[in-house]
Amino acid sequence: MDLPTIRDKKIAHEITLRIANVITRMIVGGAQQVSLLAAGYYRDLGGAEYHLIFGPDSGPEGDYHKEIAAAGIPYHVVPELVREVAPVSDLRAVAALVSLFRRLRPHVVHAHSAKARFVAPLAARLAGVPLVVQTVHGWSFNNAVDKRRPLFIQLEKMSRSLCACTVMVSEQDLSEGIELGIIPEDAVARGRVAIIRAGVDLSQMQRLDDEERARFRQSLRVEGDRAVVSLVQRLSEPKTPLVFVAALREVVAQRPDVGIWIVGDGPLRAETERAVAELGLTNHVQFLGLRKDIAAVLSASDVVAHSSIREGLPLVVVEALAIGTPIVATDVGGVSDVIRHGINGLLVPPQDPAALAKALLATLSQTEATAARVQAGRMSVEPFSARKMLDEQTALYTRLLARRGITMSEPTTRRVLS
């Protein structure tokens, strides 16, 4: 049977849910991880069909292209969908997406990341898609701190107006959106905005046992109980790896035995490597590059740092809590939604190497307080599980489609996802 368009609002019978998830690039990052988790969830959920749509670009951060193909996820690459503002290419992207949506005929188009959120909702409306949703993983204008900022604010307003619902991953982004007039103050009450926390698959966050941990550390030339401080994040803006490196000067001065792992890649890697060399820290720091064994890296670390000036909700913070590794993070975006300072982790101001160094050293030296925070952290992660996130997302789709007279079939199977 044909799937409905906006013109077929009053369909009473139950049908299979078809979702088109659109994201600008499938590089290594939080929004991309959420999209992959959704792909696995809906793949194994009876009564659902999920299509992943993205542009062709990769980057030094790495990407998930091979994982997508290997997992058998239905995907579609749109060559015109690019990150930078390019009016001609952007119009072509809208046209390409309209054509794709008319062929796939999804019930839901869900857009993630800035450019996809600007072009996909417009294309979905033109194609007659019944329901258009977007998730804001941090506002686009916070990445455009130059004269383009007013343009991006207007684009955010347009995108919000084209979507039946805007999903926020943090209270901070919601407050900022209301303050700038992007989101009406009554939008949550009217169901036009929902907060759904970004989540991780907690079943995959298994800590290494002592023997496995020792072997892993030895494989990276770390012997015995030498303390390891890790930075696990993309080496690109708005992350601030140079702030972390500046903090290391004091950390190493007080703890000359410490080892440092910088995990990730990106445009700032070369500059970060130069900063490490200029501070004479080369013998302490290992650049591990892109790693897919993040749970093992976190398990083998004694403290994990996260350094940034802007965030939605960084998943590595949740992952560190779930694994049981102490976390020190900058207090930006949705980080404080996850970390309660002094309770399950430590928060520091952004762009403050001295405060970051102090918190890292305190975590290494104050073992009793650190152990208490680790225990509290393990007990605090359930609200950030992938299962909860995707159950809430599916409930949102079902509720909004029901308002349009479209009743979805009940799911028949469920992947074991935590």
N, C-alpha and C positions, 0 to 999 in steps of 0.2 A: 504494500500500500504506500501511497505517497505520504511523505512527512509534511506537517503543516507549515504554512507561512503565516505571516501576520494576518492575511486575509481569511485564514481558517481558524479564527480564535475559538469558536464554540465546539471543539471536538470533545466528545464525552468519553470515548472509549480509551483504554489504556494502551500505550505504545512504548517502544524502546527509546530510551533517552540517547540522543546523539549530541555530542559536545565537540566544538572546535576550539581548541586552546591555542591562542596566538601570542607569540613572544618574539621580540626583535631578533635576538641572537641566542643560540643555545651554548653560550660560553659557560665556564665554571662560575657558578654564582648561586645565591639564595633563591631568586625567582625561578631560575632554571631547575634547581633541585626540587622545588615545589611542583613544577610542571611535570618532572619525571615521576615523582611520587604519585601524582594524580593519574598519570598514564598507567602505572602498575595497578593502582586501585581500581580504575574503571575497566581495565583489561580483564580483571578477574571478578568483576561485579556483574552478575547476570542482569540483563535488561539495560545495558549501557554500551555505547560505542564512542570511543574517544579518538580524536584526530589531533595530532600535534603539528602546528604550522609555525614556521620560523624562516628568517632570512638566511642567506648563505654564508655570511661573514663569521669568521672565527676570530682569534686574537691570541696574543702571547699568554693570556690567562688560561688557555686550553679550552676544549669544548667537549660536548657529550655526543657528538655525531656518531661515533662508532658504537657507543652504548645503545643509542636509539635503534640503530639498524639491527644490532645483535639481539635486542629484546623483542623484535618483531612488532614494534609500536607503529601503527599507521601514521605516517608523517608526510608532510608536503613542504617543499622548500620553495619560497617565493623570492626569486632573484631581485625583485624591485624593493624588497623590504630591507632597508639599511638603517643604521643607527643615526647618522648625521642628518640634519635638516637639509633636504634637497627637493625643492618644490616639484620639479618635473618627475623625478623618481618616485616621490611620495604620491603624486596623482596616479602614476602607473601602478603603484602598490595597491592603492584603493581599487583601481579597476581590476587588477589581478585577483584581489581578495573577493570582490563582488562575484566574479566568474567562478571562483572556487567555492564560495558559499552556495551559490545557486546549484552547483553540481553536487555538493555534499548534503545540502539542505539540513543543516543542524538545527536543533531546537535552541541550543545555547551557543553563543560566541562569548568566550571568556578571554579577555586581553590582559597581558602582563607586560611590564617594562614600557618606558616612555613612548617610543615611536609606535609600537604596536597598539598602545592605548589611544594614540591619536588617529591612526588610520583604520584600525579594525572596527571600532564602533560605527564609524561613518559607513564603511563598506557593508557591515551587517545590516544597518538600517536600510540601505539602498537595495540589499538583496532580499529584504523581507524576513529576516531572521526573527523568530518570536521573542527571544530574550537575549539581551546584551548586558554583560557584567564585566567589570574591570577590577583588578586588584592593584592597589598602590603599594609598591614595595619601596617607599620613599619617594617624595615629590621630585619631579623632573627639574623644576626651577632651582633646586638646591645643587644641581650639577651644572647649572648655567648661571654662574655668579657674575657674569659680565653683562653687557648691555642687552643680551637676549633674554634676561630674566623676565621682564614684563610680557614678552611674547609667550614664553612657556607658561606663565600664569594664565594667560588667556586661552591657550591650548588646553590646559587642565580644566578650565571652566567648560569649554566646548565638549571635551571628552566626558566629563561628569554629566552634562545635560543629555548626552546621547545614550547613556547607560541607565537601565532600569535600577541597577544597584551598583554602588561603589564599595568594594571591600577594602577595609584598612587593616593593616597588620599591627598597628600600634596606636595607643592613645595620643602620643605626641603628634603623629601625622594628622590625626583627626582634628586636634586642637589647632594646628597650624593651618589646615584647610579651611576651618571655620573662620579663623582670624583674618585670612586673606580674601574671604568672600567666595571661595571656590565651592564650599559646601554650605548650604543653608543650615541655620542653627537647629531647625526642626527635622533635619534629614534622617537622623537615626529613628526618631519617633514615627516618622512616616514610612519607614522601611526602605528609604532610598540609599542608606548607608548602613553597613554592618561591620562589626569588628570580628574578624576571624584570624586568630594568631597563626603565623607561619609555624609549621611543625616539622619534626624529624621522625623517621622510623625508629622508635626506641628499641625495637627488637634487634636492630643492627648495631646498637651501641653497647657492645659487650666488652667489658674490660679484660685485658690479657691477664692470665694468672702469673704468678711470680716467675716461673720458669720461662714462659713465653716472653714476658716483659724483658727479662735479662737477655735472652737471645736477640730480641729485636734491638735493644740498645747496643749490644755488642756488634751487631751488623752495621751500626752507624758509629762505631769506634767510641762508644761510651762504656766505660768499665765501672763495675762496682756500684756504689751509691752516689756517684757524682750527680749533682743536681743539674737538671735540664730545664731551661726556659724556652718555650716555643711560641712563635708567632705564626698562626695558621689563618691565612686570608689571601685574597688576591693582592698582588703588588701593583695596584692601580687606584687612582682617585675614585671615591673619596677616602679610601684607606690611607693611613699615614705611617707606612713602615719606617720613614726617616725619623719620626718622633720616637718610635721604638728603639731604633739604633742609637739615637742620642741618649735615651735612658740607660742603655747598656753600659755607657762609660762609668756611671756610678755603681751599677750592679756588679760589674767585673772588678771595680776598685775594692769593693767590700767583700766580694765573693770570688776571688781569683780562680777558684776551682770550677766555676760554673761552665756548663756547655750551653750553647744556644742553637736552636734549629729555626730557620726561617723557611716556612712551608708555603708554597704557592709561587705564582709567576705573574708577569704582567709588565706593562710599560715602565714601571718604576724599578724594575729589578736592577738594571745597570747602575742607576743612581744609588740604589741601596747598597750594592756591592762596593761602589766607590767610597761611600760613607763609612762602611765597615773597615775598609783598608785604611782610610785616613785617620780613623780613631785607633788604629793598631789592634783591632779586635779579630783579625783574620784567623788566629789560632783558636779562637773560642767559638766562632760562628760557622755553621754549615748551612749552605743553601740547598735544601732538599728538592726544590722545584715542585712540579705538579705531582701529587700523590693521590691515589684512589683508596689507600688504606688509612684513612683519617682516624678511624677508631683506634687503630694500633698506635698511630703517632700520638694521639691524645693520651692513651693509656701509658705510654712510655715516658711522657713528660711529667715533670714535677709541678709545673705551673704553666698555664696557657695565657697569653696576652692577646688582646684584641684592641687595635688602635685605629681610630677613624674620626672623621669630623662630621659625617652624616651617615645615617643608617635608617633602614626600615626596621627589620628585626633579624639580626645576623644569626644564622643557624648554628655556627660553630660555638656560640656561647651556650646554646641549649645542649649541643653535643658534649661539650666539656662537662657540664653539670651532670648529664646522664651517665657519662663514663666514670665520673668520680675524680676528676682532675681539677685542682683549684684554678679559678679563673679571675683575671684582672682585666677590666675592660673600660673603655672610655664611655662616659655617661652622655650618650647621644641617641636620638631617635627612640626606638623601642627597646633599647638595651635595659633600661630601668624597669620595663615591664617584666623582664626575666630575672634580673639580678637585683636583690635587695641588699644594699650596701651593708657590709658587716654581718649579714645573716647567711647568705649563700654564695657570696663572692665579694669582691672589692670593686668600686667604681672610682674613676679618676676623671678630672676635667680633660677635654680634648686639647691637643697641642700643648701638653704640659709634661715634658720629659722628666722633670724632677719628681712630680707627683707619681708618675708611672713607675719610676725607679724605686721610690719609697714603698709603694704598694707591693711590687715584686719582691723586694727584700723582706718586707714584713711577712709575706706569704711563705717564703723559704725559711725564715727564722722562728716564727711563732707557730710551732707545730701543733700545739693543742688547739689554738683558735682556728687554724687552717683546717684541721680535721673536723671540727664542729661545722664549719661552713660547707665542707664537702658532703657531710652527712645530710645537712639541710638541703643542699643542692640536689642530691639524688631524690629527695622527697618532693621537690618543687617542680619537676619537669612534666608531669602528666598533662597540665593544660596546654603544653606545646607538643603534643604527640601528633604524628601524621594522621593517625586514625581519627582523632578528635577533629582535626582541621578538615579532613575530607568528608567526614560524616556531616559536619556543619555546612560545608559547601554544597553537598548533595541535598541536604534539607532546604537550603536557600533556593537552589534551582527548582526543587519540587514545589515549594510554596509560591514562588513567583510565576511559575508556569501554570499552576492551578488558578491563579488570578486571571490568566488568559484562557481559561477553559481547557487546558491541556493536562490530562491526568497521566502520570507516568506509571509504568508497571513496577511492582515491588521487586527489589533485588533478590536473586535466588542464591547467589554464592558470594563469599567474602574472603578476600585474601587475608592471611594472618598478618595484620599490620598493626603496629603499636604506635 
